[in-house]
Amino acid sequence: MHREPPALLIAALAAAAACTSPPTLAQQGVVPDAVKARVNDLVAACVRAGGTLGDMSGQGRFVIPADFNGDGLTDFVVSEGNVPCTGRPQLFRDGGLSRVELYTGTGTAAAQLAFADRLLAYRVVAGSPAKLQIARRGEACGAGSGASAQCGAELRWNAGQARFDEVPTGSRGGPGQAVVRPAVIEGAAVPASGAGTVAPASAHTPAAAAVPAAAAGPAAARLPMVANARARHMERCSAEHRRLYPQMAADAATSSCGDQWEKVEAAGPLADLVLSTVSARAGERLSLADLRARLPGSQWDAHPATARGQAMPAATGRVGAFEAWVSGSAAAAKSLTLGWSEQGAEPPYDLPGALAARGAKVEALGCYHFGIVEVNAAYIVEAEGRPPFALTVYTRGAPVGQSIAAQTFEVGLDGVLPTKAGLRAEHRDPPWSDPCPV
């Protein structure tokens, strides 16, 4: 049975139309049933995953009304990736892609789904009519396209065929879309892609097959912070500032490194948690039962959930203040990912720094950037009493108050280590950077 969305949501959609569309569109004030249903679906998925609906303005504006086909009636773009699901910011972003839909309106409760696909990015260009420009990556760019290929297209109304066509606008790293084609309508009438917890994309690239699994023994001993940890951090951080910012005054560099040390200290409990989950000997594989025993106070979902197109995790839940995902199987966990997010906050943790403060050797393998506030960095960590393990750290800042900052920390539990050559080969657009620019 159709369920009406909360009045607040409908009011917000109407307000959005009034603010961004010509008066003739705003005066209609009709939100089609199909769009209402999608809003219901997405909000319910957010709540089921333990999130709450945040600010629907700015980056959180996930329903955009405009006339895209030039008939004077309001059409609607619905973008799952912009749903402001506070507490679960990556819920609808599967591997950096999210579903975008375009509904053509009729001025009544009816609407037609005219485009739907999982995209790397999109934008709406104002005009009469408005234009929807889209970006894809990988195989979606056509035969012969590698994983790093990107391509763009613009949706333009074909009145003769009563449909949108995709007109290519360019490509990088592959052949891209070569001809105009009818707009894709992928998986019409599907549930929200964020129907469950989605683990973030990882920079972890296998360099060799995993070693044979062995039964887990006791956890390695806890590593205390070394006596001169702060002094070593300040020395290392100051040298890095001199290399990257030669014009920076010494007192400014000292202040910046002091602020970074606060993040190292904040990540101390997280470092202890991570080190407790890493095997004490090469070839040892933790079962889910082993992992849970090493994470006292953790809470796990009875039935781990996942999004459409995402591999089913072995377990999902919470470990203290962090969301948790475990990949692999019940018998042998492959990786543990811990996630933090908060609206308008500064990312608070420096986990590599906290591990180094416990005497670990932390080898930075580089990173890749998405714009100026998102970075994915990879490390190999060698800590006393443990074989080397892989660590991937994703950080997204909040450049404006309504944005959601996030950090995720993926710990390899299978003994497979990434290599610089493998990371450079996998990440070409955006390119893998070594060393990682700050």
N, C-alpha and C positions, 0 to 999 in steps of 0.2 A: 504494500500500500504506500502511496506517495506520502512523504512526510515533509511538511513545510519547514524551511529553515528558520532559525531564530529571527525575530523581527529586526534585531540589530543588524544582521547581515544584509537583509533586504534593504534596510535604510541606508547602509553603507554603499551598496551597489547603486542605489538611486542617486545618492550624493555624488558618487564618482561620475555618473553619467552627466549630472548637472554641471560638474566642474570642468569636464574635459570635452564635451560634445556640443555641437551647435544647439540652439534653443529648440529647434524642431524635433531633435532627437530626445533631449531631456524631457520635453513636455509629454512624450508618450508614456514614460514611467513604467514600462512593462518589462519585467525580467522573465524570460521564458522559463517554462517548467524544467527544460533540460539543463539550463544553467543553474537553477535552484538546486536540482538534484546533484549536480557536480559539487556545488558548494557544500551541501549536506554531506556528501561522500567524503570530501577532503577534510572537513572539520571533524567528522566522526573518526576518521582514520588517525588524525592528530591526537584526539582525546584517548582513543584506544591504546595508542603508543605511549601514553603518559605525558603528553604535551598539553599546552593550552594555547588558544588562539591569541596572538599578539596584535600589534598595531597594523591595521590594514592600509596604511598610507605609505608613501615612499616605496621602499623595496618590498614592503609587505602587501602591496596592491596586486592581487592575483587575478582579479577580474577587470578587464579593460573594455569599456563600451565605446564603439566608434562605428561609423559607416564605412565598411571596407569594400562594398560592391557598388556603391554609387546610386543606390535606389532610394536614398533618403530615410532609410529605416536603421535602427540601431542593431549592430552586430556585436558579438561578444568574444573576446579572447580570454581563455581561462588558462593560467600558467601554474601548474603544480609547484614548480620550483620556487615561486614567490610566496607560497603559503607561509605566513608567519607563525610557524608551530614552535612556540617558545618551549625550550627544554628538549626538543627533537629537531634541531635545525637542518639535519641532513636527511630527514625522513623521506622526502620526495625527490631527492637528488641521488639517483642510482649511478655511481661511477662517473659523476660529473654531468650526467644527462638528466633531463626532466621533460615530462610530457606537456606539450602545448596544444590547445584545441582552439578552433575558430568556428563559432556558430553564426549562421546568418539568421537574422531576425525577420519577423513578419509584422511586427507591431502588435502581435497578440501573444498568447502564452505558448505558441508553437515556435519552433526553431529547428534548423537543419544543421547537423554537424557537417561542415564543409572541409575541414582539415584537422588532422590529429597525427602527431608524431613525437618521438623522443628526440630532443634537440640539445645541441651544445649551448646555443644562445639564440635570442631573438630580440627584435625591437620593433616598435610601432612608430611609423613616420607619419606625422600629421599631414593632412591634405584633404582634398575632395576628389576622389575618396581617400581615406587613410590607407597606408600600405603596411603589410606585415612582412618584415624581412627576417629570414631564418638562417641559422648556421648548423651544419652537421659535421660529424667527424668519422673517420675510419671507413668501414665497409659501406656505410650509408652514403658515402660520396661516389660510389660506383665501383664496378669491377676494376681490379688492379690497384685500388686505393689501400695504402698501408694504414696501420692503427693510428698513426699521427696525422694523417691527411685531414684537412678541413675544407669545407666548401660552403658556399652561400647561395641563396636564391631569394627571389621576391615573389610573393603571391599576388597575382593580378587576375581580376575578374574577367572571365570569358563569357560574355553575354549570350553568344550564339549557342554555347553548350551548357549554359546555366551552371557554371562551376568555376573554381579558381584553378589557374595554371601556375606552375612553378617555373619562373624565368631565371636561369642561372646568372649569378652576379660575380662569380670568380671562385678560385680554389687555390690551396697551397698544399704541397706535399703529395699530390695525386692528380689524376685526370679530372676529377670532379664531375658534376652533372654536365653533360654535353648539349642536351637539347631541352626545349620546353616540353613539359609533361604535365598531365593532370595532377592536382594536389593530392598528396598522400592522405589517406584516412586509415591510419594504422589502428587495428584492434578496436573498432567502434564498439561503444557500449561496454567498455571494460571498467572494472573497479579502479579506485584510486591506486596509483602505483605505490603509494606510501602506506599500504595496508598493514605493514608491519615495520619492524626496525630494519634500517638499512645501514650496513657498515660502510665507511668511507672508502674511496679508492685508495690504493696503496702504491707506493713506489717500490715495493718488495719484488725483486726479480730473481727467480731461481738461477743460480750459477751452476748447479749440479743437482743430481737426484738426491733426495733426502736420504740420510743414513737409515739403516734398518732400525726399527723401533725396539726399544728394550723397556722392561718394566721400570716404573719410577721408584726411586729410593727416597730417602729423607731429603728435605730441602737443604740447600747449602746454608752455611752460617750467615747471620745478618752482618752487614758491613757498616760500621759506624763512620761518621764523617771524619776525615783525617784532620789532624790538629791544625795544620796551616792552610786549610781549604780556602778561606776567604782571601788570604794573602796571595795564594796561587791563582785564584780566580781574577783578582784585581790586576795582577801582573799580566796574565794571558789576555784579558779583556782590553787592557790599555794598549798592549802591543797590537792587537787587532784593530783598535780605533786609529792608531797611528798609521797603520797600513792602508786602511780604507778611507780615512778622513784626515789627511796630513795637515789640513788647515785648521782643524779643531783645536781649541785651546785646551791645555792640559787639565785645568780645573773642570771644564765641561766634560771631558772624557772620563775623569774620575767620578763625576756625578752620575753620568750615564752608566758606568760600570757598577756603581753602588746600587742604582735602581735594578740593574740586572741581577745583582746578588740577592736582592729581595725575592726575585722569581726563583732563583736557585733554592733558597731556603723554603719557599712555599711548596716547591716540588719534592721536598725531602720525603714526606710520607708516601708520595707516589713512587719515588725511586725505591723505597723499601718494599713496597707492594710488588713492583715489577721484578725486583731481584728475587723475591720469594717464589715467583712462578717459574723462573728459569731453571732448567735442569742442572743438576750438580755434576753430571758426567756426560760425555759425548755418547750419542746414540740413545739416550734415555728419552722416552716420550711420556708425557703426562696424559692420563685419562681425564675425562670431565670430573670424575669423583676425586682424583688427585688434586686437580686445579681448585675445585671448590673447597677442599680441606685446607689448602694453602691460602685461601682468601676468607678468613673468618669474618662473619657479619655480612657477607655478600648475599644478595637476594636474586633468585633466578626465576625466569618465567617458566610456567608449567609446560608451555608449548612454544618454542621459539618461532617467531614469525619473520617473514621476509617480504620484500617487494617483488612484483612481477619482473621477471628477468634477472633477479638476483639469486645467487646460489644460497641455498638454505643453510643458515648458520647452525653449528652444533648446539649453541646455547646463547641466550640473550638475558640480560638482567641489569642489575646495578651493583657496583662495588663502592661503597661509601658514597661520595658525591659524584661518581662517574657512571655514565652508561657503559655497559659492557657487551661485547660481542666475542664469541669464540668460534673460529672456523676449524674445520677438520671433522672429526667424528667423535663419538662417545668414547671410543677406545684410544684415540690418539689425537689430541688437540694440535692444531697446526699453528694458530696464532691467537693472541688475546689483544683486543682493541679496547681502549678506554677512552671515553669521550666527555668533554666538558663544553658547555655553551652558556652564554648569558647576554642579554640584550644590552647594547651600549657599553659593554665592559672592555677593559684592556686584558688581553690574554695573560693569565697570571703565572704560568708555569714554565720553567726552564728545566725540563727533565734531563737532557744531555748534561747540562751543568751540574745538576744534583748527583748524577751518576759519577761524574768526574770528581766531585767533592767527596765521594766515598772510595776514591782510589782507583776507579775504573779507567781503563784506556778507552776513549771514545773517538773513533775514527770517522770523521765527516766525509761522506761520499759525494756530497753536492746536493742540489735541489732543483726544482723548477717552480717558476712563479706564474700565478694567474693575476695579471694586473699588478697593483701596488700593495694590496693588503692580504693576498693569499699566497702561501708557499708550502710546498711539500718537500721535506728534507729526509735523507736516508743516512743511517749510521751503522757501523759495526761496533759492538760494545764487548770488551773483554774485562770481566770483573772477577776478582779473586774467588777461586773455588767453583768456577763455572766455565763451560766452554763458551766461545764467542757466540753472540746472538745478534740478529738483525733488529733494528729499531727504525720505524718510520714515524715522523712527526709532521702532522698537518696543522697549520695555524692560519686562521682568518681573523683579521682585525675588524673593528667596527668603526669605519671612518665617520659615520654620523650616528646620532643618538638612537635612531630606531633600528639600526642594523644589529644583527646578532653575531657576536664574536664566538669563535669556536676553536677548540684544539682537540685533536685526536692523537693517540699514541698506540701504534701497533707494534707488538712485541712478537718476534718470531720464536716459535716453540719447537720447530721441526729440524733445527740444525742447518737449514739452508741459508746461505749468505749471498746477498746481492754483490755485484761487481760494478765498478765504474763503467767498464765497457758495455755491460748489459744495460745499465741505466741510460747511458748516452744513446744506445741503439733504440731503446723503447720510447724515450721521450725526446722527440725532435721538434715538436711544435705544440706548446712552448718547449724550447730546447733545454736539455739538462745542463746545469751550470756547475762547474767545479773549478775553484771553490765557490761556495754559495754566497752571492752578494747579500748584504744585510738590507 
